[in-house]
Amino acid sequence: MKKFNTNLYPSGGYFFRDEDGHVHRDKSWVRVAARLAEYRKRAGKPVGRPLDEVTAQACQRNPSMCYEEGTRVSPNKPPPSLKARVLMWLNTMLTENRKLPVATVTPAEAESRAQICATCPANTPMGVKSCATCRQAMKTLRQELIGSRKRDQRLEGCSILAVDLASAVHLDEVRVTRADLPAHCWRKIVQ
């Protein structure tokens, strides 16, 4: 038996077209079924199973909004945006580094790393510039993490590591072995 996902609003609203052509509308499938039952009683017709009929017709019109009873699967949540992942990374870095001082590299090393990241295809705009709250959060988190160190305006978020490149180039971070990092990446362990 098919069921209609009640969290979704059907295109055209909640309605049922009876076999005699009469259209029954209301604010929910249950209320449409109640209207249908009342209409049939007044017309002297057999009531039948109004909710099942309403659901079947609704699922025929909107098959993507229905599921087979007992097999309902939660819809896949889209992955968090790069901006959200980078903000989480900044927050995690601050939380971890509240206990210990932040280990940083020399300004020359940070500049060398920034040059690499600025031309990397993984240097991805995060959409922070269009959101005043996001801009302020990013500014505050960066300030807390790297203080007054120079921020390279060309750097955004790393789409592979989900880090704030403007901050990461200053941090003395552990190098990683990842096949998806470009060969020129300063975070990659060269083997």
ABEGO torsion letter per residue (X at the ends): XBBBBAABBBBGEBBBBBAAGBBBBBABAAAAAAAAAAAAAAAGBBAEBAAAAAAAAAAAABAAABBBBGABBBBBBBBBBAAAAAAAAAAAAAAAAAABBBBBBBAAAAAAAAAAAAABAABBBAGAAABAAAAAAAAAAAAAAAEABBBBAABBBBAAAGBBAAAAAABBBBBBBBAABBAABAABBBX
